Amino acid sequence: MYRTHTCGELRISHVGQKVTLSGWVQTIRNLGGMTFIALRDRYGITQLVFDENTPKNILPMLEGLGREYVVKIAGTVIERSSKNPKMSTGDIEISVSELDVLNKSEIPPFTIEDDTDGGDELRMKYRYLDLRRNPVRKNLELRHIMGQEIRKFLDGEKFIEIETPYLVNSTPEGARDFLVPSRMNPGEFYALPQSPQTLKQLLMVSGFDRYFQIVKCFRDEDLRADRQPEFTQIDCEMSFVDQDDILSIFERLAKHLFYNIKGITYNEAFPRITYEDAMKYYGSDKPDLRFGMRFYELTEKVKGKGFVVFDSVDYIGGFCAKGCSEYSRKQLDELTLFVQRPQVGAKGMVYVKYNTDGTFKSSVDKFYSPEDLKTWAEYMGAQPGDLLLILAGKESSTLSALNILRLEMGDQLGLRDKDKFAPCWVVDFPLLEWDEDEKRFFAKHHPFTSPKTEDIQYFESDPGRMHANAYDFVVNGVEIGGGSIRIFNSELQQKMFSALGISKEEAEVKFGFLLNAFRFGAPPHGGIAFGFDRFCSVLGGSESIRDFIAFPKNNSGRDVMLDTPSKIDKKQLDELYLNVLPIQKK
């Protein structure tokens, strides 16, 4: 028997018991007459003590021990004279009578501690060592608990878990597909699914009115902290439902997770914000509602005073930062430089200080009187002691820049607390969005999203006017998930394809199986997919989903541990009838 107990379960009540433990050597402290070893496993750390009572044949073995050696010990639980309240096992230690070295270890490339000295790339190369650290282990434990709670909730709501295939057909729209060549069908390819979208719709046609799976999805797109080439969705679909039905049940799922993971109870319904209002007041379709600073459009209120910057643009807007009138000139200059960064895109920033004595100081005093500035302040809900920050330019880019500036101010003022959560639904998205480069419409969500019934009349006359029966679930400025009511008849689906520039022939090739299924009595249906990794990262207080994935890729899409993607030999290429062309230098 390798162990009678884990390294995290022994307590003062076990004193006097003979136990066997196995684990990794965390630290060794040799104090001359006594040696202490911290023994670690997944469950915790237990202190081992070697002293004058230790059998003489064991003591020489301590000389050769190092960090991360795998050992098995037997001994007696004793009460510690110097207790450690920071450890769950801090009241006891083990007086060791037997020691077995099960495996040696080289010196690790970084310390296996909560606060490690290993950088991201190094820790990803040795991810199996990184996974031994408490913070990473706890992240995966949180992920496990969330998975169990999701299944428990959905099973109680009569959802059935059904697996869908990973080898599917390539479809247009969305991100690039990952392609898999078929040896048995030369010159033809599978695609890895970006989402089981069409498959879950087919399950609705099949009569499974409540489906879910926690499923891997794949997208060949540029990466960032909240993106990976392979990621996990909580994928769900329901028949005979409308938008309110879906929002109701999945709001309850979210509340279930908030309660069981974080101990937070939400008695009120989550706010619902239209896409138009989200963009107008926060400059983002995923607004962070943990704090205020909503935007106010000032365009008509500030023009005509001779200030060229305002008079020459389409849109002027800003927000009120409460209690910030004491910002120094240096701080304001730094904010101006911040908004001028290429990733923000503003040309400059106007500020107005509403001083605590009721006076005003601004960067445009030359053009606007104190009475003008007071009018702005009253309109924007400012009080003495507040600061107004204003940007100008094209509407879409200025709203985007204001959003980034608002989040920066939220960070500077400590308003984006990771332990505070502000969930909301964003609804009434545009159905289509125009791409100026390609001169055509794209689906805002995907080609199977149903338009609002009242907007169907605009398919041919004014496609850009249509709204989608679609919704996103947002927490703390992060899009956790989204979904829609689906198109469920062939005629309406063909209208959607036409609006997207997909011909009947192409639609038949790409989606013929779905269009054919619609001819055999498809029910009204809709669904949603939550980003499982993202939900984990938000509840775990991290900005990166990589922290909640056992073996993630880096920002270049590489697994530096497995050293993949990698080249394959010519024999394999020949079997697949493939030829790799030389890379052309740009």
C-alpha positions in Angstrom: 0.0 0.0 0.0 1.5 3.3 -1.1 -0.7 5.4 1.3 -3.3 5.1 4.0 -4.0 8.9 3.8 -3.3 11.8 1.5 -1.0 14.7 2.4 -3.9 17.0 3.1 -6.2 15.0 5.5 -4.4 14.3 8.7 -5.5 16.4 11.7 -4.9 16.5 15.5 -7.5 13.7 15.9 -5.1 11.4 14.1 -2.3 11.8 16.7 -0.9 8.4 17.6 -2.0 6.7 14.4 0.5 4.7 12.2 0.2 6.1 8.6 1.7 5.7 5.2 2.0 8.7 2.8 3.4 9.0 -0.7 4.1 12.2 -2.6 6.7 14.7 -3.8 9.4 16.4 -1.7 8.4 20.1 -1.6 11.2 21.4 0.6 14.0 20.0 2.9 15.2 21.9 6.0 18.3 20.4 7.6 18.7 21.9 11.1 21.6 19.7 12.2 20.0 17.4 14.8 16.6 17.5 13.0 15.5 17.5 9.4 12.1 18.5 8.2 10.6 17.6 4.8 7.4 19.0 3.4 5.7 16.2 1.5 3.2 17.2 -1.1 0.4 15.6 -3.2 -2.7 16.9 -4.9 -4.5 17.2 -1.6 -2.0 19.3 0.5 1.3 19.2 2.3 2.3 17.3 5.4 5.4 17.9 7.4 7.8 15.0 8.1 10.3 15.0 11.0 13.5 13.1 11.2 15.4 13.3 14.6 17.1 11.2 17.2 14.1 8.8 17.2 14.4 8.1 13.5 15.9 4.6 12.6 19.6 5.0 11.9 19.4 3.3 8.5 17.1 6.2 7.2 19.3 9.1 8.1 21.9 8.5 5.4 19.1 8.4 2.8 18.3 12.1 3.6 21.6 13.2 2.2 20.7 12.2 -1.3 17.1 13.6 -1.3 16.2 16.5 -3.5 13.2 18.6 -4.5 10.5 16.7 -6.4 11.8 13.3 -5.4 8.9 10.9 -5.2 8.9 9.1 -1.8 6.9 6.8 0.3 7.1 7.1 4.1 5.6 5.3 7.1 5.4 6.8 10.6 3.4 8.0 13.5 1.3 11.1 13.6 2.5 13.4 16.4 1.4 16.9 17.6 3.6 19.7 16.4 5.3 21.8 19.0 5.3 24.8 16.6 1.9 24.8 14.8 1.4 26.4 11.4 -2.1 27.9 11.1 -1.6 28.5 7.4 -1.6 24.8 6.7 -4.6 22.5 6.9 -2.3 19.9 8.4 -0.4 22.5 10.5 -1.2 21.0 13.9 0.6 17.7 13.2 3.7 16.1 11.7 4.8 12.6 11.0 7.7 11.0 13.0 9.1 8.9 10.2 10.1 5.2 10.8 10.3 4.1 7.1 11.5 5.9 4.0 11.3 4.6 0.4 12.6 6.6 -2.6 10.2 5.7 -5.4 11.8 7.9 -8.0 14.5 10.5 -8.2 14.1 13.9 -9.9 16.3 16.3 -11.7 16.4 19.8 -10.4 13.2 21.4 -11.8 13.6 24.3 -14.3 11.5 26.5 -12.0 10.4 26.4 -8.4 7.2 24.4 -7.8 5.7 27.1 -5.5 2.6 29.2 -5.5 4.8 32.2 -6.5 7.1 30.6 -9.0 10.2 32.0 -10.7 9.2 30.5 -14.1 8.0 32.6 -17.0 5.0 31.7 -19.1 6.9 30.1 -21.9 9.0 28.0 -19.6 6.1 26.9 -17.5 4.2 25.9 -20.6 7.2 23.9 -21.9 7.1 22.0 -18.6 3.4 22.2 -18.1 3.3 18.8 -16.3 5.4 20.5 -13.6 3.4 23.7 -13.6 0.3 21.6 -12.9 1.8 20.5 -9.6 1.5 24.1 -8.3 -1.5 25.0 -6.1 -2.9 27.9 -8.2 -3.0 25.8 -11.4 -4.4 22.8 -9.7 -7.1 24.9 -8.0 -8.0 26.3 -11.4 -8.6 22.8 -12.8 -10.5 21.8 -9.7 -12.8 24.8 -10.2 -13.2 23.7 -13.8 -14.1 20.2 -12.7 -16.7 21.4 -10.2 -18.2 23.7 -12.7 -18.6 20.8 -15.2 -20.3 18.7 -12.5 -22.7 21.5 -11.6 -23.6 22.2 -15.2 -24.4 18.6 -15.8 -26.4 18.4 -12.6 -28.4 21.4 -13.4 -29.1 20.5 -17.1 -30.0 16.9 -16.2 -32.5 18.3 -13.7 -34.0 20.3 -16.6 -34.5 17.2 -18.8 -31.6 18.0 -21.1 -29.9 14.9 -22.7 -26.2 14.9 -23.3 -25.4 13.8 -26.8 -21.9 13.7 -28.5 -21.5 15.0 -32.0 -18.6 14.2 -34.4 -15.3 16.1 -34.7 -14.8 15.2 -38.3 -17.3 17.3 -40.2 -17.6 19.3 -43.4 -16.1 22.8 -44.0 -18.6 25.6 -44.0 -18.3 29.3 -45.0 -18.6 32.3 -42.7 -17.0 32.5 -39.3 -13.3 31.9 -38.6 -11.0 29.6 -40.7 -11.5 25.9 -40.3 -8.9 23.5 -39.2 -8.8 20.9 -42.1 -8.0 17.2 -41.9 -7.1 15.4 -45.1 -8.8 12.0 -45.7 -6.6 9.2 -46.8 -9.5 7.0 -47.9 -10.9 9.9 -50.0 -8.0 11.4 -51.8 -8.1 15.1 -52.3 -11.0 15.6 -49.9 -10.9 17.0 -46.4 -12.8 16.9 -43.1 -13.0 20.1 -41.0 -12.9 20.3 -37.2 -16.1 21.9 -36.0 -16.1 25.6 -35.0 -19.3 24.7 -33.2 -21.8 21.8 -33.4 -24.3 24.3 -34.8 -25.9 22.4 -37.6 -25.7 19.1 -35.8 -27.6 20.3 -32.8 -30.2 21.7 -35.1 -30.5 18.3 -36.7 -31.0 16.9 -33.2 -34.0 19.2 -32.8 -35.4 17.9 -36.1 -34.8 14.4 -34.7 -37.1 15.2 -31.7 -34.5 15.5 -28.9 -36.1 18.7 -27.6 -33.4 19.5 -25.0 -29.8 18.7 -25.9 -26.4 19.7 -24.4 -22.8 18.7 -24.4 -19.6 20.1 -23.0 -17.7 19.9 -26.3 -14.4 20.8 -27.9 -14.5 23.4 -30.7 -11.8 24.5 -33.1 -11.1 27.8 -34.8 -8.0 28.8 -36.8 -7.8 32.5 -35.8 -5.3 34.9 -34.3 -4.9 34.3 -30.6 -5.1 36.4 -27.4 -5.6 35.9 -23.7 -9.2 34.7 -24.1 -8.7 32.7 -27.3 -7.3 29.3 -28.0 -7.3 27.3 -31.3 -9.2 24.6 -29.4 -11.7 25.6 -26.7 -14.7 24.2 -24.9 -18.3 25.2 -25.1 -21.3 24.4 -23.0 -23.5 23.8 -26.1 -27.3 23.7 -25.7 -30.4 23.6 -27.9 -34.1 23.5 -27.2 -37.3 23.0 -29.3 -40.6 24.8 -29.0 -39.1 27.8 -27.3 -38.8 31.6 -27.8 -36.1 33.9 -26.7 -37.5 34.5 -23.2 -37.7 30.8 -22.6 -34.0 30.4 -23.3 -32.9 33.4 -21.4 -34.9 32.3 -18.4 -33.5 28.8 -18.2 -29.9 29.7 -18.9 -30.0 32.7 -16.5 -31.0 30.1 -13.9 -28.0 28.0 -14.9 -25.7 31.0 -14.5 -27.2 31.8 -11.1 -26.8 28.1 -10.1 -23.1 28.4 -11.0 -22.6 31.7 -9.2 -24.1 30.2 -6.1 -22.4 26.9 -6.1 -19.0 28.1 -7.2 -18.8 31.6 -5.5 -21.6 31.5 -2.9 -23.3 34.5 -4.6 -27.1 34.7 -4.7 -28.9 36.8 -7.3 -32.5 37.4 -6.4 -33.2 39.9 -9.2 -33.3 39.2 -12.9 -30.1 40.0 -14.8 -30.4 43.3 -16.7 -31.2 43.2 -20.4 -29.5 45.8 -22.6 -30.1 46.3 -26.3 -27.1 46.1 -28.6 -27.9 49.7 -29.6 -27.8 51.0 -26.0 -24.7 49.0 -25.2 -22.9 50.6 -28.0 -24.3 54.1 -27.3 -23.6 54.1 -23.6 -20.6 51.9 -23.3 -19.0 51.6 -26.8 -19.0 47.8 -26.6 -21.5 45.0 -27.1 -20.0 43.4 -24.0 -20.2 46.2 -21.4 -18.6 46.0 -18.0 -21.4 47.0 -15.6 -19.4 46.7 -12.4 -19.1 50.5 -12.5 -20.8 53.5 -14.1 -19.2 56.1 -16.4 -21.8 55.7 -19.1 -21.3 57.8 -22.2 -23.1 61.0 -23.1 -23.2 62.3 -26.7 -22.2 66.0 -26.8 -22.1 66.6 -30.5 -24.9 69.2 -30.8 -24.1 70.8 -27.5 -20.5 71.7 -28.2 -20.3 72.6 -31.9 -20.2 76.2 -33.2 -17.8 77.8 -30.8 -14.8 77.9 -33.1 -13.0 74.8 -31.7 -12.0 73.1 -34.9 -11.4 69.7 -33.4 -15.1 69.6 -32.4 -16.5 71.4 -35.4 -14.9 69.1 -37.9 -16.0 65.7 -36.7 -19.2 63.6 -36.7 -19.3 62.6 -33.1 -18.3 64.0 -29.7 -18.9 62.1 -26.5 -17.6 61.5 -23.1 -18.2 60.3 -19.5 -17.9 61.5 -16.0 -15.2 60.1 -13.7 -16.5 60.6 -10.1 -14.1 62.2 -7.6 -11.3 62.7 -10.1 -11.0 66.5 -10.3 -7.8 66.2 -8.4 -6.1 64.5 -11.3 -2.8 66.3 -11.9 -1.7 67.7 -15.2 0.8 64.9 -15.5 -1.9 62.3 -15.0 -4.1 64.0 -17.6 -1.2 64.1 -20.1 -0.6 60.4 -19.5 -4.3 59.7 -20.3 -4.0 61.8 -23.5 -1.0 59.7 -24.5 -2.9 56.6 -23.6 -5.9 57.4 -26.0 -3.4 58.3 -28.8 -1.9 54.8 -28.8 -2.6 53.0 -32.1 -4.7 50.3 -30.3 -7.0 53.0 -28.9 -7.0 55.3 -31.9 -8.0 58.8 -30.7 -6.2 61.9 -31.9 -6.5 63.6 -28.5 -8.6 64.1 -25.4 -10.4 67.1 -23.8 -10.8 67.2 -20.1 -13.0 69.3 -17.8 -12.3 69.5 -14.1 -15.4 70.4 -12.0 -13.5 71.6 -8.9 -14.8 71.1 -5.4 -15.3 74.8 -5.0 -17.7 74.8 -8.0 -15.2 76.3 -10.5 -14.2 74.8 -13.8 -10.8 74.2 -15.4 -10.5 72.6 -18.8 -8.2 72.1 -21.8 -10.7 74.2 -23.9 -11.1 77.2 -21.7 -10.2 79.4 -24.7 -13.3 78.4 -26.6 -15.9 77.6 -23.9 -17.1 79.8 -21.0 -17.6 78.5 -17.4 -21.4 78.6 -18.2 -20.8 76.3 -21.2 -18.8 73.9 -19.1 -21.4 73.9 -16.4 -24.1 73.0 -18.9 -21.9 70.0 -20.0 -21.4 69.0 -16.4 -25.1 69.1 -15.6 -26.0 67.1 -18.7 -23.4 64.4 -17.8 -24.5 64.2 -14.2 -21.3 65.6 -12.8 -20.9 67.1 -9.3 -18.1 69.2 -7.8 -15.0 67.0 -7.5 -15.7 65.1 -10.8 -13.7 65.0 -14.0 -15.2 64.9 -17.5 -13.2 63.1 -20.2 -14.2 63.8 -23.9 -13.2 62.3 -27.2 -14.2 63.3 -30.8 -14.0 61.7 -34.3 -15.9 59.2 -36.3 -18.7 57.7 -34.3 -17.8 54.0 -34.3 -14.0 54.6 -33.7 -14.7 57.2 -31.0 -17.1 55.0 -29.1 -14.5 52.2 -29.3 -11.8 54.6 -27.9 -14.1 55.8 -25.2 -14.8 52.2 -24.2 -11.0 51.5 -23.8 -10.6 54.8 -21.9 -13.5 53.9 -19.6 -12.0 50.5 -18.8 -8.6 52.2 -18.1 -10.2 54.6 -15.7 -12.0 51.7 -14.1 -8.7 50.0 -13.5 -7.0 53.2 -12.2 -9.8 53.8 -9.7 -10.0 50.1 -8.6 -13.5 49.7 -9.8 -13.0 46.4 -11.7 -12.9 44.1 -8.7 -12.4 40.5 -9.7 -14.5 39.3 -6.8 -17.5 41.4 -8.0 -19.7 40.2 -10.8 -22.1 42.1 -13.0 -23.9 39.8 -15.4 -26.2 41.0 -18.1 -27.9 40.0 -21.4 -27.3 42.0 -24.6 -30.2 41.5 -27.0 -31.6 42.8 -30.3 -28.3 42.6 -32.3 -28.2 43.5 -36.0 -28.9 40.4 -38.1 -26.3 41.4 -40.7 -23.2 43.6 -40.8 -21.8 45.2 -43.9 -18.1 44.6 -44.9 -16.9 47.6 -46.8 -13.9 45.7 -48.2 -15.8 42.8 -49.7 -18.9 44.9 -50.4 -21.3 42.4 -49.0 -23.2 41.5 -45.8 -22.0 39.0 -43.2 -24.0 37.3 -40.5 -23.5 39.1 -37.2 -23.8 35.8 -35.4 -24.1 32.9 -37.9 -26.2 32.1 -41.0 -28.8 30.1 -39.1 -29.9 33.0 -36.8 -33.6 34.0 -37.2 -34.5 37.6 -37.8 -37.1 39.3 -35.7 -40.5 38.4 -37.2 -41.3 42.0 -37.8 -38.1 42.6 -39.8 -38.4 39.7 -42.3 -40.0 42.1 -44.7 -36.7 44.0 -45.1 -34.7 41.0 -46.4 -34.7 42.4 -50.0 -35.4 46.1 -49.5 -33.1 47.0 -46.6 -31.2 44.0 -45.1 -29.1 46.1 -42.8 -32.2 47.3 -41.0 -33.0 43.8 -39.7 -32.5 42.7 -36.1 -31.6 39.2 -35.0 -33.4 37.0 -32.5 -30.1 36.8 -30.8 -28.6 37.3 -27.4 -25.2 37.3 -25.6 -24.5 36.6 -22.0 -21.9 39.1 -20.6 -20.1 39.2 -17.2 -17.7 41.9 -16.3 -17.1 43.0 -19.9 -16.5 39.4 -21.1 -18.8 37.7 -23.5 -19.4 34.4 -21.8 -21.8 33.0 -24.4 -24.3 33.7 -27.0 -27.1 32.2 -29.0 -30.2 32.8 -31.0 -33.6 31.5 -32.1 -32.9 29.6 -35.3 -34.3 29.7 -38.8 -36.3 26.4 -39.1 -37.8 26.5 -42.6 -36.0 26.1 -45.9 -37.6 29.2 -47.5 -36.5 31.6 -44.8 -33.1 30.0 -44.7 -32.6 30.5 -48.4 -33.5 34.2 -48.0 -30.7 34.4 -45.4 -28.2 32.7 -47.7 -29.2 35.0 -50.5 -28.6 38.1 -48.3 -25.1 36.7 -47.5 -24.3 36.1 -51.1 -24.4 32.3 -50.8 -25.9 30.8 -54.0 -28.4 28.0 -54.0 -25.8 25.7 -55.4 -23.2 26.6 -52.7 -25.9 26.3 -50.0 -26.8 22.9 -51.3 -23.2 21.7 -51.3 -22.4 23.2 -47.8 -25.8 22.8 -46.0 -27.9 20.5 -48.2 -28.2 18.0 -45.3 -29.8 20.7 -43.1 -32.0 22.2 -45.8 -33.3 18.7 -46.6 -34.0 18.0 -42.9 -36.1 21.2 -42.7 -38.4 19.6 -45.2 -39.4 16.9 -42.8 -41.1 18.9 -40.1 -38.5 20.9 -38.2 -39.8 22.4 -35.0 -39.2 26.0 -33.9 -35.9 25.9 -31.9 -33.1 27.9 -30.5 -30.1 27.6 -28.3 -27.0 29.0 -26.7 -23.4 28.2 -26.2 -21.4 29.3 -23.2 -17.6 29.5 -23.4 -16.7 27.0 -20.7 -13.0 28.2 -20.5 -14.1 31.8 -20.3 -16.7 31.2 -17.7 -14.1 29.4 -15.6 -11.6 32.2 -16.0 -14.1 34.9 -15.0 -15.2 33.0 -11.9 -11.6 32.2 -11.1 -10.5 35.8 -11.3 -8.2 35.4 -14.3 -7.9 37.3 -17.6 -6.5 34.3 -19.4 -8.4 31.1 -20.3 -5.0 29.3 -20.5 -5.0 29.2 -16.7 -8.0 26.9 -16.8 -6.8 24.6 -19.6 -4.6 21.6 -18.7 -2.4 21.8 -21.8 -2.9 25.1 -23.6 -1.2 26.6 -26.7 0.8 29.8 -26.6 -0.1 33.0 -28.5 1.4 31.6 -31.7 -0.8 28.5 -31.5 2.1 26.3 -30.5 2.2 23.6 -27.9 5.8 24.2 -26.7 5.6 21.1 -24.5 4.7 18.7 -27.4 6.5 20.9 -29.9 3.5 21.0 -32.2 2.5 21.8 -34.9 5.4 20.0 -36.5 6.5 18.7 -39.9 5.4 15.3 -41.0 7.5 12.9 -43.1 7.1 12.4 -46.9 5.6 9.0 -46.5 2.7 10.4 -44.5 2.3 13.2 -47.0 2.2 10.7 -49.9 -0.4 8.6 -48.2 -2.6 11.7 -48.0 -1.8 12.8 -51.6 -0.4 16.1 -50.2 2.6 18.2 -51.3 4.0 21.0 -49.1 4.9 24.0 -51.0 8.0 26.1 -50.0 7.2 29.2 -47.9 7.3 32.3 -50.0 9.2 35.2 -48.4 7.2 38.4 -48.3 
